[in-house]
Amino acid sequence: MAKKTLSNYLVDTNVIIMAQKLGKGIHEMLGVPVSCHFFYSVQTRKEINNKKGISSSERQKYNKLLATMTEIRLDARIGSAAGELLQKYALHGFHDNRDAVIAATALVMNLPLVTYNLRHFRFIDEIRVIYPLDLMIK
């Protein structure tokens, strides 16, 4: 029996990097139906564009993969939420502005966050964090 899946997800940068390394699309890599829609934070595009050591052809492949998803741009609500998350979870070691923007995007847009870096986000009560293998249809 197949697991019930939601229809919309925010994917973290590391999920996109893994899909690119495997040469697969997000749906194929995660084993979810094409009816699922994926979003990514503008922070992810920035991280990929600033990734050191990748060729222009690799960058084109990343951009092609990103084109299959919807980008969520940073706005005042996301920026404010990122600041609040940084302040609230500082004692958990949450100090990375990049992760704060991604977590705030999930929060404001009410999207579960799919990431391989559970330790970066698991203590944030306001968002649902999903490990990619837990999303796969069995």
C-alpha positions as CSV (number, residue, x, y, z in Angstrom):
1,M,0.0,0.0,0.0
2,A,1.3,3.5,-0.9
3,K,2.0,6.1,1.7
4,K,-0.3,9.1,1.6
5,T,1.6,12.1,0.4
6,L,0.9,15.8,0.7
7,S,0.8,17.7,-2.5
8,N,3.2,20.6,-1.8
9,Y,6.7,20.6,-0.3
10,L,9.6,23.0,0.2
11,V,12.9,21.3,-0.7
12,D,16.2,22.3,1.0
13,T,19.3,23.0,-1.0
14,N,20.9,19.6,-0.1
15,V,17.9,17.7,-1.7
16,I,18.4,19.6,-5.0
17,I,22.2,18.9,-4.8
18,M,21.6,15.2,-4.3
19,A,19.1,15.0,-7.2
20,Q,21.7,16.7,-9.4
21,K,24.4,14.3,-8.3
22,L,22.1,11.4,-9.1
23,G,21.1,12.8,-12.4
24,K,17.4,12.6,-11.5
25,G,14.5,14.9,-11.2
26,I,13.0,15.6,-7.8
27,H,9.9,13.5,-8.3
28,E,12.0,10.5,-9.5
29,M,14.6,10.8,-6.7
30,L,11.9,11.1,-4.0
31,G,9.6,8.5,-5.5
32,V,6.6,10.7,-5.3
33,P,3.8,11.1,-7.9
34,V,4.1,13.9,-10.4
35,S,1.0,15.5,-8.8
36,C,3.3,16.6,-6.0
37,H,4.5,20.2,-6.4
38,F,7.9,21.3,-5.1
39,F,9.0,24.8,-4.1
40,Y,12.4,26.1,-3.1
41,S,13.5,29.3,-1.4
42,V,15.4,32.0,-3.2
43,Q,18.1,31.2,-0.7
44,T,18.6,27.8,-2.4
45,R,19.2,29.5,-5.8
46,K,21.7,31.8,-4.1
47,E,23.5,28.8,-2.5
48,I,23.7,26.9,-5.7
49,N,24.8,30.0,-7.7
50,N,27.6,30.6,-5.2
51,K,28.6,26.9,-5.0
52,K,32.4,26.8,-5.7
53,G,34.0,24.5,-8.2
54,I,31.0,23.8,-10.4
55,S,31.3,24.2,-14.2
56,S,28.9,26.3,-16.3
57,S,27.4,23.1,-17.7
58,E,26.7,21.9,-14.1
59,R,25.2,25.2,-13.3
60,Q,22.9,24.9,-16.3
61,K,21.8,21.5,-15.1
62,Y,21.0,23.0,-11.7
63,N,19.0,25.7,-13.3
64,K,17.1,23.2,-15.4
65,L,16.2,21.3,-12.3
66,L,15.2,24.4,-10.5
67,A,13.0,25.3,-13.5
68,T,10.8,22.3,-12.6
69,M,9.9,23.8,-9.3
70,T,8.5,27.1,-8.0
71,E,10.8,29.7,-6.4
72,I,9.6,31.5,-3.4
73,R,11.2,34.9,-3.1
74,L,12.2,36.6,0.1
75,D,9.6,39.1,1.4
76,A,9.1,41.1,4.5
77,R,7.0,38.3,6.2
78,I,9.7,35.7,5.5
79,G,12.5,38.0,6.6
80,S,10.7,38.9,9.8
81,A,10.0,35.2,10.5
82,A,13.6,34.3,9.9
83,G,14.7,36.9,12.5
84,E,12.2,35.6,15.0
85,L,13.3,32.0,14.5
86,L,17.0,32.9,14.9
87,Q,16.1,34.7,18.2
88,K,13.8,31.9,19.5
89,Y,16.2,29.0,18.7
90,A,19.6,30.6,19.4
91,L,20.1,28.3,22.4
92,H,19.7,25.3,20.1
93,G,22.6,26.6,18.1
94,F,20.4,28.0,15.3
95,H,22.6,30.9,14.0
96,D,22.8,30.3,10.3
97,N,20.9,33.0,8.4
98,R,20.6,30.8,5.3
99,D,18.9,28.0,7.3
100,A,16.7,30.6,9.0
101,V,15.5,31.9,5.6
102,I,14.6,28.4,4.4
103,A,12.9,27.5,7.7
104,A,11.0,30.8,7.7
105,T,9.9,30.2,4.1
106,A,8.5,26.8,5.2
107,L,6.7,28.5,8.1
108,V,5.2,31.5,6.2
109,M,4.1,29.4,3.2
110,N,2.9,26.5,5.5
111,L,5.0,23.9,3.6
112,P,6.7,20.9,5.0
113,L,10.5,21.1,4.6
114,V,12.2,18.2,2.9
115,T,15.9,18.0,3.9
116,Y,18.8,15.7,4.6
117,N,19.9,18.0,7.3
118,L,17.4,17.1,10.0
119,R,19.7,18.4,12.8
120,H,19.6,21.9,11.4
121,F,15.8,22.1,11.6
122,R,14.3,19.3,13.8
123,F,14.0,21.5,16.9
124,I,11.9,24.1,15.2
125,D,8.4,23.4,16.5
126,E,6.6,25.6,14.0
127,I,7.5,23.6,10.9
128,R,7.2,20.0,9.7
129,V,10.6,18.6,8.7
130,I,10.7,15.5,6.5
131,Y,13.7,13.3,5.7
132,P,13.6,12.5,2.0
133,L,13.5,8.7,2.5
134,D,10.4,9.1,4.7
135,L,8.6,10.7,1.8
136,M,9.2,7.9,-0.7
137,I,6.3,5.7,-1.6
138,K,6.9,2.2,-0.6
